[in-house]
Amino acid sequence: MIWLQTKKIFIVILGAILNALAMNFFLIPANVYSSGFTGIAQLLSKVLSDYSPIHVSMGFLLLVLNIPVAILGWKKVGKSFTFYSFISVVLSSLFLTIIPVYKFSQDILLNAVFGGVIQAIGVGITLKWGASTGGVDIIAMVLSRMKDKPVGPYMFVLNAIIVMTAGYLYGWEKALYTLVVLYASTRVIDAIHTRHAKLTAMIITKNAEELKQAIHASLVRGITMLPARGAFSNEPKDMLMIVITRYELYDLEKIIKDVDPHAFTNIVQTAAVYGFFRRE
């Protein structure tokens, strides 16, 4: 357990460093904007510097924006996920402040692509280990736990505001390159983590009751239990079928490994869910 927590902290630190490097070495020097709360902090810092005598670092703004979201996540999502996510935000803010801004290339397209890819690697590995980089990810978790609400429209509106504001203030060419960042980062995150919003897990196990209780203690999801039998061994087993969001995949994998490491689990894409997608 201590080894897993140490490894998770290392992953969170690595993700925060990659995010800061992407911003300070590629996106900020090229005036190309990121997505989500990072993009909002970047844009606010730039606007305050250009249109007022106030200068506030992007790292500080990122931290301030995430504080109310972290409080919401702590109450609605869970202490572990929110704790590691907020640690990621704090470290990102710190690295954004101490790592100097340096332009490696004069080519805006190269900066947009490399910045988006490096940032996405940091976000992807953080998500894969059951944490997040804060902001929209925590909001997505809250929505998925409270109601069956897709986070896509919220992310689209948020990123559209960033793109439109950047285009209006600093030229539409910058806005188009921001779209390149969004596309590159989305593709990389999907490759590292999973592109599907909802997933169905089919778990074949001999410890169905213990596994069911462990899942219900951690995830607000219903489970369908079906009798199963091994074709080769002819042993009676049970199959647990559960639909989860992409943000709950790490927690489910950890529960299965802790309760029944010999369980056979198949994770498949879920195109749509009809009915009540949560457990009271």
N, C-alpha and C positions, 0 to 999 in steps of 0.2 A: 504493500500500500504506500509506504513512504517513497519507494522507488518510482511508482507511478505518479505520485504528486510532484516529485522532483522533476521527472521528465515532462510533466504537463507545464510546470513553471518555466522550464527551459524552452519549450515550444512557444509559450506566450511571449517570452522575452525575445526569441528569434523573430516571431511575427511582428512585434513592435519595432524591432530594428529594421526589418525589411520595409515596413510601412514608412518609417522616417527616411530611409535611404531613397525610396522611390519619390517621396515628396521633395526632399532637399537637393537631390542630385539631378532630377529629371523634370518633374511637373512644375514646381515653383519657379525654377530658373526660366522655363519656357512659357510661363503664365498660362499653363494648361491646367484645368481644374479636375479634381477628383470627384468621386460620387459620395452620396450620403452626408453624414455629419462632418467628415473630414473635408469634403468640398465646401460645405457651408462655412466651416472655420477658416478655410483658406480664402474664400471669397470675402468674408467679413473683415479679415485681417488686411487684405488688399484694399478694400473700399475705405476702411478707416484711415489707412496710411495715405491714400491718394486724395481723399475728399475731406479730411479733418486733421487737426493737429495731434490727434490721439493715435498712438501706435501701440497696438496690442499684438503680442506674438500669437501665431496660429496654434501653437501647442497649448497655451493657456486657454484660448477660446474653445478648443476641442475638449479640454477637461471640463470647463464650465457647462458646455452644452450637454455633456454626458451625465452630469450629476443628477438632474431630475429623472433621467431615463434609468439610471442605476437604482435610484430609490424605488421606482416603479417595478423594475425587475426583481429587486430584493423581496418585495411584498407579493408579487404575482407569479414569478417564474420559479425562483429557488435561490438559495443562498450560494451554493457552490458555483453554478453557472454565472451568476451576477458578480460574485467575488472575483473570479478569474477574468471575466470580461472587463471589470473596472480596473483591475491590475494592468490589463493590456492597454487600456486607455491612458492610465497614468504613465506607464512606461513609454508609450508612443509620444505623449506630450513632452516627456523629459528628453527623449532622443531627438525630437523635432527642435528642441531648444538648444541642445548642446552640440548637435552635428551641424557643421557649417553648410550654408547653401553654396553649392558649386555646380557650374554648368560644364558637363562633359561634352556636349555637342551643341552646335548651333542649329541643327536640323530639328524643327518642331515635331515632325512626324516621328523621328527616332525617339525623341524625348517622350512623346505621348505613348508610343508602343511599349518601350522599355519601362517607363514609369508605371503604366497600367499592369504589365505582366509581373513586375517585382512586387508591387503592392498586392496583387491578387494572390501571389504565392504566400505572402504573409497572412492574408485573410483566410485562405484555403486551409493551411495547416492548423491555424488557430481553431477554425470551425471543426476540423476533423478530430481535434482532441477535446471537444466538448466545451469550448469557450467561444468567445467572439471578440471582435474589435469594437464592440459597443454600438451605440446609436441605433440604426435601423434594425440590426440583428436582434437586439433586446426587444424592440417594439414588435418584431415579427414573432418572437417567442410569447410575448404577452397576448397578442391577438390569437395565436394558435392554441394557447391554453384556455383563454376565456371564451372565445367564439371561433367558429370555423370561418374565419375571414382571411382571404388571400392578401399577402403583404405586397404583391406585385403592383397594384394600383397606387399604393402609398409611396413605394419606391420610385415609381414612374413620375408621380407629381413632384416629389422632392427633387429628383434629378433634373426634371424639366425646368424647375425654378432656377436651379444652379446654371443650367445651360443658357436659358433665356437671359438671365441677369448678366452673365459673363459676356454674352453676345452683344447685349445692349450697351454695356459700359466699355468693353474693351475690343469690340469688333467681332463680327460673326465668324471670322476665320478661327478665332480661339474657341468659339462654341462648337464648331465642327470638329476640331481636334479633341475637345472634351468628349465628344461622342466616340471618337476612336479609343480613348482611354476606357470609357464605359464598356465598349464592345470587347476589347482585349481582356479587361479584368474579369468580365462575366464569363468568358470562355475558359479562362484559366481556373477560376474558382469552381466551375462546373466539372472540369477535368480532375481536380484534386479532391473535391468533396463529393457532391452529387448535384446534378442539374434538376432533379425532380423535386417538386414542392412537397409531394406526398409519396410515401413508400408503404408497401405492405410486407410485413415480416411473417413468414410461416416457419414456426419453430417446432421441430420434432424432438420430444424429450421424454424421459422417464420420471422427471421431477416436476410434473405439471402444476401441482398445487403450490409447491414452494416457489416456483418461478412466477406463477400468477400473482401471488401475494407480493413478491419483490417488485414486479412491474407496477402493480397498482399503488405501491407505496411511493413510487418515484414519478410515474407518468399518469397524467389525467386522461387515460385512454381505456376504452372497452376492449375486451378480448373474447374471441369466439374459440371454444374448445371442441375439438373433434377427436373421436377415437381413431387410432392408427395402428398398423401392424407392420413390422419389418418383413419385407418379402424374402430376404435371405435367412434371417435368424428366426423369423416367425414370432418375435417377441412383441407383446402388447405395449403400445406407447400412446402418447397423446400429441395432437398437433394444436398449438396455440397460434391463432391468426390475429394479427393486430395491425391497424393502420396508424402510421405516425407521420409527423412532419420531418423534414430534413434536419431540423435543429435538435430532434430527439434521438437521432440515430446513434450518436456516441453513447448516450445514457443507456439505451437498450442493449447495445453490444457489451457494455461493461456489466450490466445485470446478468446477461446470459453467461458470460465468462465466469462470474463469481458464483452463480448458483449451479449451473450445469455446463462445465467446459466441454463436455462430450456431445452436447445438443447439436443437431443439424439444423442450420438456419438458412433460409432462402429469402433474400431481399429483392423485391421486384418493384418496378415502377407502377404507380397508381394513377391512372388517367383521370378518374373522377370518383367522388364519394357521394352517395345519396343516403340520407338518413341522418341520424344524430352522431356527429363526429366528436364526442367527448363523453366522459363518464362523470356522473354527479357524485 
